[in-house]
Amino acid sequence: MTRSLAVVGAGAAGSGAAYALRDSDIDVTVFEKSRGVCGRAATRRKQGCRYDHGANYVKGADDRTTALLRELGEEGLVDVEAPVWTFDADGRIREGDEQRGDSPKWTWTEGITQLAKRLLARTDATVEQPTRIASFERGDGWYLTDTEGANYGPFDGLLLTPPAPQTAGLLAEAKWNDDRLPQLIEAVGAVDYRTVRTVVLHYPFELDTPYYALVNTDKEHEVGWLAREECKPGHVPDGESLLVVQMSSEWSTDHYDDPLDDVAPAVAETVATLLDDERLDDPDWVDDQGWRYALPEDGAVEDVVRSAEDTNLFFAGDWVVGDGRVAAALWNGIDAGERLEERL
């Protein structure tokens, strides 16, 4: 008998779950609120440039991640070879980043969204987008309602993958008479996140530095991460530079809603000072993206999150494991998909 699964969110976790079920007889429907896929692993195109403005790459420290990415197709898959260096609160730049080491930094010439696109392309999953799920309920299966009032279901299983605060909001709206619901709302809602605002700065000249990116290790600088997108093949035309500047959580929270025209000059000045290059004061165009729920500070209580799996309600994402890496979300989604196959 054919069974059905609803997946809320087409990020790395949701796409990974669908991929895990690619050879099963489970009909998978993925509901994604945006027009794109891969969530915070996002790619944008503007004025001849392509840039990963959320997660910058997939860290491939373990062999299984590298093997999976290669399995999804070698064409366009690239390792950003230039290193990541560090800097401190005073802007002192130092060579090397022990946490990242020499492990591959995977992306694609067409951008990091290729991860979800390639995962989903190898499945028969139906992707409903843009469709924002507003609530769900339990009857003779799981039923979902979107923000436009459209209803979906019943589904035999339900997998929720949005960031923890948004998942907690869905749980709070759920029509589900179960004693475990209050505890789930509390556990999922307790996961804290760092807010990140990304500011993109473009220049009509190419920088000459020995590194691909800089990371602030003491978390005391206004800039948290700065990456040179021109180090990725196929992203920036020759002779140009595009800097992806992810501001610190404190700065991002304070300036989250400020107009880009107001914050871009200040960010450019900060970057020019950090890199000791006054030319960077004056980018020829800018862009931005806010990530209110960018990186989980910790993970949810596993026993609580898995307490309702006997009803075929599952959760997946970086917040489940407490690790903001793309690969962590991916493998948590794959693991959830494999457990769902056993349950359904």
KEDO-94377 format. One record per residue (C-alpha): residue number from 0; residue in one letter; y, x, z. Coordinates in nm, 4 decimals. Example, Ala and Ser with C-alpha at 12.3 -4.5 7.8 and 13.67 -1.06 7.14 Angstrom:
! residues 2
+-----+------+----------+----------+----------+
! pos ! code !       yy !       xx !       zz !
+-----+------+----------+----------+----------+
!   0 !    A !  -0.4500 !   1.2300 !   0.7800 !
!   1 !    S !  -0.1060 !   1.3670 !   0.7140 !
+-----+------+----------+----------+----------+
//
This chain:
! residues 344
+-----+------+----------+----------+----------+
! pos ! code !       yy !       xx !       zz !
+-----+------+----------+----------+----------+
!   0 !    M !   0.0000 !   0.0000 !   0.0000 !
!   1 !    T !   0.3436 !   0.1337 !  -0.0925 !
!   2 !    R !   0.5678 !   0.1987 !   0.2054 !
!   3 !    S !   0.9449 !   0.2379 !   0.2123 !
!   4 !    L !   1.1974 !   0.4611 !   0.3854 !
!   5 !    A !   1.5753 !   0.4369 !   0.4131 !
!   6 !    V !   1.7607 !   0.7663 !   0.4573 !
!   7 !    V !   2.1245 !   0.7528 !   0.5624 !
!   8 !    G !   2.3031 !   1.0608 !   0.4310 !
!   9 !    A !   2.2355 !   1.2867 !   0.1304 !
!  10 !    G !   2.3229 !   1.6115 !   0.3044 !
!  11 !    A !   2.0830 !   1.9014 !   0.3424 !
!  12 !    A !   1.8750 !   1.7114 !   0.6016 !
!  13 !    G !   1.8510 !   1.3840 !   0.4115 !
!  14 !    S !   1.7792 !   1.5573 !   0.0816 !
!  15 !    G !   1.5244 !   1.7789 !   0.2547 !
!  16 !    A !   1.3427 !   1.4752 !   0.3952 !
!  17 !    A !   1.3286 !   1.3126 !   0.0513 !
!  18 !    Y !   1.1955 !   1.6382 !  -0.0928 !
!  19 !    A !   0.9234 !   1.6561 !   0.1738 !
!  20 !    L !   0.8044 !   1.3114 !   0.0610 !
!  21 !    R !   0.8124 !   1.3876 !  -0.3122 !
!  22 !    D !   0.4326 !   1.3725 !  -0.3500 !
!  23 !    S !   0.3772 !   1.0764 !  -0.1164 !
!  24 !    D !   0.3505 !   0.7077 !  -0.2041 !
!  25 !    I !   0.6593 !   0.6293 !   0.0059 !
!  26 !    D !   0.9547 !   0.4753 !  -0.1781 !
!  27 !    V !   1.2643 !   0.6606 !  -0.0555 !
!  28 !    T !   1.6167 !   0.5193 !  -0.0817 !
!  29 !    V !   1.9012 !   0.7503 !   0.0185 !
!  30 !    F !   2.2382 !   0.5977 !   0.1117 !
!  31 !    E !   2.5325 !   0.8338 !   0.0706 !
!  32 !    K !   2.8915 !   0.7400 !   0.1574 !
!  33 !    S !   3.0562 !   0.9835 !  -0.0870 !
!  34 !    R !   3.0289 !   1.0322 !  -0.4611 !
!  35 !    G !   2.8669 !   1.3714 !  -0.4167 !
!  36 !    V !   2.5660 !   1.5036 !  -0.2300 !
!  37 !    C !   2.4963 !   1.7858 !   0.0164 !
!  38 !    G !   2.7443 !   1.6776 !   0.2842 !
!  39 !    R !   2.9381 !   1.9643 !   0.4389 !
!  40 !    A !   2.7788 !   2.2026 !   0.1902 !
!  41 !    A !   3.0410 !   2.0933 !  -0.0617 !
!  42 !    T !   3.1729 !   2.2236 !  -0.3928 !
!  43 !    R !   3.4989 !   2.1346 !  -0.5651 !
!  44 !    R !   3.6452 !   2.2177 !  -0.9070 !
!  45 !    K !   4.0146 !   2.2699 !  -0.9746 !
!  46 !    Q !   4.2174 !   2.4525 !  -1.2400 !
!  47 !    G !   3.9216 !   2.6385 !  -1.3833 !
!  48 !    C !   3.7813 !   2.7416 !  -1.0442 !
!  49 !    R !   3.4733 !   2.6275 !  -0.8588 !
!  50 !    Y !   3.4605 !   2.6789 !  -0.4826 !
!  51 !    D !   3.2368 !   2.6056 !  -0.1844 !
!  52 !    H !   3.4897 !   2.4846 !   0.0696 !
!  53 !    G !   3.2548 !   2.3726 !   0.3475 !
!  54 !    A !   2.9423 !   2.5773 !   0.4071 !
!  55 !    N !   2.9950 !   2.8879 !   0.1957 !
!  56 !    Y !   2.6324 !   2.9781 !   0.1297 !
!  57 !    V !   2.2732 !   2.9277 !   0.2423 !
!  58 !    K !   2.1694 !   3.2060 !   0.4719 !
!  59 !    G !   1.8251 !   3.3222 !   0.3591 !
!  60 !    A !   1.7132 !   3.5326 !   0.6526 !
!  61 !    D !   1.3619 !   3.3853 !   0.6519 !
!  62 !    D !   1.1164 !   3.4128 !   0.3674 !
!  63 !    R !   1.0432 !   3.0401 !   0.3507 !
!  64 !    T !   1.4074 !   2.9541 !   0.2744 !
!  65 !    T !   1.4247 !   3.2109 !  -0.0029 !
!  66 !    A !   1.0897 !   3.0923 !  -0.1399 !
!  67 !    L !   1.2049 !   2.7291 !  -0.1416 !
!  68 !    L !   1.5336 !   2.8090 !  -0.3164 !
!  69 !    R !   1.3490 !   3.0051 !  -0.5826 !
!  70 !    E !   1.1007 !   2.7195 !  -0.6194 !
!  71 !    L !   1.3913 !   2.4860 !  -0.6925 !
!  72 !    G !   1.4830 !   2.7017 !  -0.9918 !
!  73 !    E !   1.6030 !   3.0572 !  -1.0447 !
!  74 !    E !   1.8635 !   2.9668 !  -1.3070 !
!  75 !    G !   2.2102 !   2.9912 !  -1.1571 !
!  76 !    L !   2.0808 !   3.1010 !  -0.8156 !
!  77 !    V !   2.2837 !   3.3969 !  -0.6910 !
!  78 !    D !   2.2969 !   3.6168 !  -0.3839 !
!  79 !    V !   2.6517 !   3.7097 !  -0.2808 !
!  80 !    E !   2.5951 !   4.0818 !  -0.2516 !
!  81 !    A !   2.9255 !   4.1978 !  -0.1024 !
!  82 !    P !   2.9103 !   4.2177 !   0.2804 !
!  83 !    V !   3.0670 !   4.0131 !   0.5564 !
!  84 !    W !   3.2984 !   4.2124 !   0.7835 !
!  85 !    T !   3.4554 !   4.1123 !   1.1142 !
!  86 !    F !   3.7978 !   4.0924 !   1.2749 !
!  87 !    D !   3.9289 !   4.0245 !   1.6240 !
!  88 !    A !   4.2179 !   3.8358 !   1.7834 !
!  89 !    D !   4.4579 !   4.1203 !   1.6955 !
!  90 !    G !   4.3522 !   4.1176 !   1.3309 !
!  91 !    R !   4.1634 !   4.4470 !   1.3456 !
!  92 !    I !   3.9111 !   4.4432 !   1.0615 !
!  93 !    R !   3.5810 !   4.6236 !   1.1115 !
!  94 !    E !   3.2878 !   4.6923 !   0.8860 !
!  95 !    G !   2.9689 !   4.4925 !   0.9266 !
!  96 !    D !   2.8478 !   4.1738 !   1.0897 !
!  97 !    E !   2.5274 !   4.2224 !   1.2862 !
!  98 !    Q !   2.4552 !   3.8492 !   1.3043 !
!  99 !    R !   2.4440 !   3.8161 !   0.9248 !
! 100 !    G !   2.2992 !   4.1599 !   0.8589 !
! 101 !    D !   2.1786 !   4.2255 !   0.5075 !
! 102 !    S !   2.0031 !   3.8900 !   0.4580 !
! 103 !    P !   2.0704 !   3.7069 !   0.1314 !
! 104 !    K !   2.3710 !   3.4765 !   0.1047 !
! 105 !    W !   2.2507 !   3.2209 !  -0.1474 !
! 106 !    T !   2.4604 !   2.9891 !  -0.3585 !
! 107 !    W !   2.4644 !   2.8848 !  -0.7236 !
! 108 !    T !   2.6960 !   2.9515 !  -1.0133 !
! 109 !    E !   2.7553 !   2.5741 !  -1.0160 !
! 110 !    G !   2.8180 !   2.5622 !  -0.6415 !
! 111 !    I !   2.6300 !   2.5072 !  -0.3178 !
! 112 !    T !   2.5884 !   2.1334 !  -0.3852 !
! 113 !    Q !   2.3097 !   2.2435 !  -0.6178 !
! 114 !    L !   2.0886 !   2.2591 !  -0.3082 !
! 115 !    A !   2.0809 !   1.8808 !  -0.2604 !
! 116 !    K !   2.0981 !   1.8109 !  -0.6329 !
! 117 !    R !   1.7907 !   2.0229 !  -0.7005 !
! 118 !    L !   1.5988 !   1.8862 !  -0.4020 !
! 119 !    L !   1.6638 !   1.5266 !  -0.5044 !
! 120 !    A !   1.5925 !   1.5973 !  -0.8726 !
! 121 !    R !   1.2349 !   1.6792 !  -0.7776 !
! 122 !    T !   1.1831 !   1.3415 !  -0.6142 !
! 123 !    D !   1.1674 !   0.9801 !  -0.7245 !
! 124 !    A !   1.4170 !   0.8828 !  -0.4554 !
! 125 !    T !   1.6842 !   0.6255 !  -0.5338 !
! 126 !    V !   2.0304 !   0.7452 !  -0.4311 !
! 127 !    E !   2.2803 !   0.4683 !  -0.3575 !
! 128 !    Q !   2.6340 !   0.6047 !  -0.3715 !
! 129 !    P !   2.9040 !   0.5669 !  -0.2736 !
! 130 !    T !   2.7503 !   0.3418 !  -0.0085 !
! 131 !    R !   2.8627 !   0.3685 !   0.3527 !
! 132 !    I !   2.6149 !   0.2133 !   0.5960 !
! 133 !    A !   2.7958 !   0.0267 !   0.8743 !
! 134 !    S !   2.5064 !  -0.1079 !   1.0836 !
! 135 !    F !   2.1346 !  -0.1639 !   1.0979 !
! 136 !    E !   1.8956 !  -0.4000 !   1.2689 !
! 137 !    R !   1.5295 !  -0.4349 !   1.3474 !
! 138 !    G !   1.3265 !  -0.7337 !   1.2356 !
! 139 !    D !   1.0036 !  -0.7245 !   1.0396 !
! 140 !    G !   1.1266 !  -0.3808 !   0.9351 !
! 141 !    W !   1.4575 !  -0.1970 !   0.9275 !
! 142 !    Y !   1.7548 !  -0.3671 !   0.7604 !
! 143 !    L !   2.0849 !  -0.2009 !   0.6722 !
! 144 !    T !   2.4311 !  -0.3399 !   0.6002 !
! 145 !    D !   2.7059 !  -0.1454 !   0.4250 !
! 146 !    T !   3.0820 !  -0.1653 !   0.4745 !
! 147 !    E !   3.1111 !  -0.4094 !   0.1828 !
! 148 !    G !   2.8691 !  -0.6509 !   0.3494 !
! 149 !    A !   2.5735 !  -0.5818 !   0.1199 !
! 150 !    N !   2.2299 !  -0.5901 !   0.2848 !
! 151 !    Y !   1.9281 !  -0.3689 !   0.2194 !
! 152 !    G !   1.5698 !  -0.3894 !   0.3391 !
! 153 !    P !   1.3296 !  -0.4333 !   0.4872 !
! 154 !    F !   1.2233 !  -0.0687 !   0.5113 !
! 155 !    D !   0.9174 !   0.0559 !   0.6962 !
! 156 !    G !   1.1063 !   0.3607 !   0.8225 !
! 157 !    L !   1.4653 !   0.4649 !   0.8884 !
! 158 !    L !   1.6010 !   0.8206 !   0.9017 !
! 159 !    L !   1.9582 !   0.8773 !   1.0224 !
! 160 !    T !   2.1188 !   1.2104 !   0.9265 !
! 161 !    P !   2.5010 !   1.1771 !   0.9608 !
! 162 !    P !   2.6801 !   1.4001 !   1.2154 !
! 163 !    A !   2.5994 !   1.3021 !   1.5722 !
! 164 !    P !   2.9243 !   1.1087 !   1.6469 !
! 165 !    Q !   2.8765 !   0.8972 !   1.3338 !
! 166 !    T !   2.5089 !   0.8446 !   1.4124 !
! 167 !    A !   2.6015 !   0.7391 !   1.7661 !
! 168 !    G !   2.8436 !   0.4895 !   1.6128 !
! 169 !    L !   2.5655 !   0.3407 !   1.4004 !
! 170 !    L !   2.3426 !   0.3150 !   1.7058 !
! 171 !    A !   2.6206 !   0.1396 !   1.8975 !
! 172 !    E !   2.6422 !  -0.1230 !   1.6217 !
! 173 !    A !   2.2648 !  -0.1668 !   1.5933 !
! 174 !    K !   2.1034 !  -0.5057 !   1.6398 !
! 175 !    W !   1.7932 !  -0.3735 !   1.8036 !
! 176 !    N !   1.6597 !  -0.5098 !   2.1297 !
! 177 !    D !   1.4999 !  -0.1975 !   2.2727 !
! 178 !    D !   1.5392 !  -0.0403 !   2.6159 !
! 179 !    R !   1.5659 !   0.3046 !   2.4580 !
! 180 !    L !   1.8823 !   0.2253 !   2.2641 !
! 181 !    P !   2.1356 !   0.2995 !   2.5440 !
! 182 !    Q !   1.9725 !   0.6347 !   2.6152 !
! 183 !    L !   1.9760 !   0.7224 !   2.2442 !
! 184 !    I !   2.3444 !   0.6342 !   2.2152 !
! 185 !    E !   2.4236 !   0.8518 !   2.5156 !
! 186 !    A !   2.2146 !   1.1506 !   2.4021 !
! 187 !    V !   2.3378 !   1.1509 !   2.0425 !
! 188 !    G !   2.6986 !   1.0836 !   2.1432 !
! 189 !    A !   2.6926 !   1.3770 !   2.3867 !
! 190 !    V !   2.6678 !   1.6365 !   2.1067 !
! 191 !    D !   3.0009 !   1.8178 !   2.0764 !
! 192 !    Y !   3.1402 !   1.9433 !   1.7477 !
! 193 !    R !   3.3890 !   2.2009 !   1.6330 !
! 194 !    T !   3.6560 !   2.0710 !   1.3969 !
! 195 !    V !   3.7406 !   2.2886 !   1.0965 !
! 196 !    R !   4.0182 !   2.2531 !   0.8435 !
! 197 !    T !   3.9675 !   2.4528 !   0.5274 !
! 198 !    V !   4.2735 !   2.5713 !   0.3345 !
! 199 !    V !   4.2162 !   2.7108 !  -0.0146 !
! 200 !    L !   4.4644 !   2.9667 !  -0.1512 !
! 201 !    H !   4.4648 !   3.0727 !  -0.5174 !
! 202 !    Y !   4.6353 !   3.3785 !  -0.6668 !
! 203 !    P !   4.6813 !   3.4948 !  -1.0287 !
! 204 !    F !   4.5547 !   3.8410 !  -0.9401 !
! 205 !    E !   4.2316 !   3.9803 !  -0.8012 !
! 206 !    L !   4.2073 !   4.1413 !  -0.4606 !
! 207 !    D !   4.0437 !   4.4791 !  -0.4195 !
! 208 !    T !   3.8483 !   4.4770 !  -0.0937 !
! 209 !    P !   3.5018 !   4.6075 !  -0.0041 !
! 210 !    Y !   3.3925 !   4.2799 !   0.1573 !
! 211 !    Y !   3.3150 !   3.9249 !   0.0455 !
! 212 !    A !   3.4252 !   3.7603 !   0.3685 !
! 213 !    L !   3.5677 !   3.8156 !   0.7159 !
! 214 !    V !   3.4540 !   3.6374 !   1.0324 !
! 215 !    N !   3.6459 !   3.6284 !   1.3606 !
! 216 !    T !   3.3923 !   3.7284 !   1.6234 !
! 217 !    D !   3.5934 !   3.6681 !   1.9418 !
! 218 !    K !   3.7120 !   3.3215 !   1.8286 !
! 219 !    E !   4.0667 !   3.4050 !   1.9397 !
! 220 !    H !   4.2360 !   3.4238 !   1.5987 !
! 221 !    E !   4.3914 !   3.1293 !   1.4137 !
! 222 !    V !   4.1625 !   3.2085 !   1.1208 !
! 223 !    G !   3.7917 !   3.1648 !   1.1870 !
! 224 !    W !   3.6526 !   3.2613 !   0.8468 !
! 225 !    L !   3.7977 !   3.3920 !   0.5221 !
! 226 !    A !   3.5935 !   3.4267 !   0.2033 !
! 227 !    R !   3.6711 !   3.5596 !  -0.1453 !
! 228 !    E !   3.5251 !   3.3023 !  -0.3839 !
! 229 !    E !   3.5653 !   3.5400 !  -0.6772 !
! 230 !    C !   3.2674 !   3.7339 !  -0.5375 !
! 231 !    K !   3.0435 !   3.4469 !  -0.6537 !
! 232 !    P !   2.9490 !   3.4622 !  -1.0218 !
! 233 !    G !   3.0829 !   3.1704 !  -1.2234 !
! 234 !    H !   3.3289 !   3.0498 !  -0.9592 !
! 235 !    V !   3.6655 !   3.2119 !  -1.0367 !
! 236 !    P !   3.7940 !   3.3483 !  -1.3700 !
! 237 !    D !   3.8300 !   3.7245 !  -1.3992 !
! 238 !    G !   4.1580 !   3.8603 !  -1.2723 !
! 239 !    E !   4.2116 !   3.5797 !  -1.0203 !
! 240 !    S !   4.1466 !   3.5384 !  -0.6477 !
! 241 !    L !   4.0608 !   3.2279 !  -0.4518 !
! 242 !    L !   4.0442 !   3.2494 !  -0.0736 !
! 243 !    V !   3.8526 !   2.9892 !   0.1278 !
! 244 !    V !   4.0206 !   3.0016 !   0.4686 !
! 245 !    Q !   3.8540 !   2.8098 !   0.7481 !
! 246 !    M !   4.0875 !   2.7844 !   1.0420 !
! 247 !    S !   3.9781 !   2.8052 !   1.4054 !
! 248 !    S !   3.8634 !   2.4920 !   1.5827 !
! 249 !    E !   4.1704 !   2.4867 !   1.8070 !
! 250 !    W !   4.4117 !   2.5301 !   1.5174 !
! 251 !    S !   4.2208 !   2.2783 !   1.3059 !
! 252 !    T !   4.2289 !   2.0170 !   1.5808 !
! 253 !    D !   4.6026 !   2.0657 !   1.6376 !
! 254 !    H !   4.6885 !   2.0509 !   1.2658 !
! 255 !    Y !   4.4131 !   1.8261 !   1.1310 !
! 256 !    D !   4.6462 !   1.5536 !   1.0040 !
! 257 !    D !   4.9431 !   1.7703 !   0.9074 !
! 258 !    P !   5.0367 !   1.7486 !   0.5367 !
! 259 !    L !   4.9034 !   2.0339 !   0.3261 !
! 260 !    D !   5.2551 !   2.1207 !   0.2093 !
! 261 !    D !   5.3448 !   2.1840 !   0.5736 !
! 262 !    V !   5.0450 !   2.3953 !   0.6748 !
! 263 !    A !   4.9749 !   2.5961 !   0.3575 !
! 264 !    P !   5.2764 !   2.8321 !   0.3909 !
! 265 !    A !   5.1865 !   2.9101 !   0.7522 !
! 266 !    V !   4.8215 !   2.9721 !   0.6637 !
! 267 !    A !   4.9204 !   3.1938 !   0.3694 !
! 268 !    E !   5.1504 !   3.3963 !   0.5947 !
! 269 !    T !   4.8718 !   3.4378 !   0.8522 !
! 270 !    V !   4.6313 !   3.5521 !   0.5816 !
! 271 !    A !   4.8880 !   3.7948 !   0.4369 !
! 272 !    T !   4.9318 !   3.9499 !   0.7801 !
! 273 !    L !   4.5570 !   3.9690 !   0.8427 !
! 274 !    L !   4.4890 !   4.1393 !   0.5080 !
! 275 !    D !   4.8141 !   4.3415 !   0.5196 !
! 276 !    D !   4.9125 !   4.2223 !   0.1719 !
! 277 !    E !   5.2526 !   4.0538 !   0.1399 !
! 278 !    R !   5.1603 !   3.9182 !  -0.2045 !
! 279 !    L !   4.9366 !   3.6654 !  -0.0273 !
! 280 !    D !   5.2425 !   3.4919 !   0.1185 !
! 281 !    D !   5.2852 !   3.3099 !  -0.2119 !
! 282 !    P !   4.9724 !   3.1404 !  -0.3563 !
! 283 !    D !   5.0260 !   2.9702 !  -0.6926 !
! 284 !    W !   4.8221 !   2.6650 !  -0.5884 !
! 285 !    V !   4.6509 !   2.5390 !  -0.2751 !
! 286 !    D !   4.3918 !   2.2838 !  -0.1676 !
! 287 !    D !   4.2334 !   2.1717 !   0.1567 !
! 288 !    Q !   3.9580 !   1.9734 !   0.3244 !
! 289 !    G !   3.9194 !   1.8660 !   0.6849 !
! 290 !    W !   3.5815 !   1.8612 !   0.8555 !
! 291 !    R !   3.6267 !   1.6713 !   1.1807 !
! 292 !    Y !   3.2570 !   1.7171 !   1.2589 !
! 293 !    A !   3.2024 !   2.0600 !   1.1100 !
! 294 !    L !   2.9675 !   2.2487 !   1.3412 !
! 295 !    P !   2.7611 !   2.1233 !   1.6357 !
! 296 !    E !   2.8183 !   2.3124 !   1.9594 !
! 297 !    D !   2.4692 !   2.2291 !   2.0833 !
! 298 !    G !   2.1694 !   2.0107 !   2.0092 !
! 299 !    A !   2.0628 !   1.6681 !   2.1272 !
! 300 !    V !   1.7903 !   1.6259 !   2.3890 !
! 301 !    E !   1.4758 !   1.6432 !   2.1762 !
! 302 !    D !   1.2605 !   1.4130 !   2.3891 !
! 303 !    V !   1.5228 !   1.1394 !   2.3716 !
! 304 !    V !   1.5924 !   1.1799 !   1.9996 !
! 305 !    R !   1.2226 !   1.1524 !   1.9215 !
! 306 !    S !   1.1565 !   0.8730 !   2.1704 !
! 307 !    A !   1.1723 !   0.5916 !   1.9131 !
! 308 !    E !   0.9529 !   0.7456 !   1.6453 !
! 309 !    D !   0.6827 !   0.4929 !   1.7281 !
! 310 !    T !   0.9173 !   0.2350 !   1.5697 !
! 311 !    N !   0.9630 !   0.4637 !   1.2672 !
! 312 !    L !   1.3218 !   0.5446 !   1.3631 !
! 313 !    F !   1.3890 !   0.9146 !   1.3048 !
! 314 !    F !   1.6879 !   1.1489 !   1.3225 !
! 315 !    A !   1.7581 !   1.4759 !   1.1419 !
! 316 !    G !   2.0416 !   1.7211 !   1.0938 !
! 317 !    D !   2.1947 !   2.0397 !   1.2262 !
! 318 !    W !   2.2938 !   1.8531 !   1.5446 !
! 319 !    V !   1.9306 !   1.7749 !   1.6217 !
! 320 !    V !   1.8498 !   2.1464 !   1.6431 !
! 321 !    G !   2.1951 !   2.2595 !   1.7604 !
! 322 !    D !   2.2414 !   2.5058 !   1.4750 !
! 323 !    G !   2.5200 !   2.4634 !   1.2203 !
! 324 !    R !   2.3500 !   2.6572 !   0.9419 !
! 325 !    V !   2.2609 !   2.4766 !   0.6173 !
! 326 !    A !   1.9050 !   2.6074 !   0.6370 !
! 327 !    A !   1.8628 !   2.4652 !   0.9880 !
! 328 !    A !   1.9629 !   2.1169 !   0.8684 !
! 329 !    L !   1.7415 !   2.1527 !   0.5617 !
! 330 !    W !   1.4282 !   2.2441 !   0.7517 !
! 331 !    N !   1.4920 !   1.9856 !   1.0215 !
! 332 !    G !   1.5068 !   1.7241 !   0.7462 !
! 333 !    I !   1.1889 !   1.8541 !   0.5841 !
! 334 !    D !   1.0145 !   1.8459 !   0.9225 !
! 335 !    A !   1.1300 !   1.4878 !   0.9820 !
! 336 !    G !   1.0061 !   1.3885 !   0.6365 !
! 337 !    E !   0.6632 !   1.5356 !   0.7069 !
! 338 !    R !   0.6398 !   1.3504 !   1.0390 !
! 339 !    L !   0.7480 !   1.0281 !   0.8707 !
! 340 !    E !   0.4724 !   1.0638 !   0.6148 !
! 341 !    E !   0.2205 !   1.0844 !   0.8969 !
! 342 !    R !   0.3737 !   0.7816 !   1.0736 !
! 343 !    L !   0.4100 !   0.5606 !   0.7681 !
+-----+------+----------+----------+----------+
//
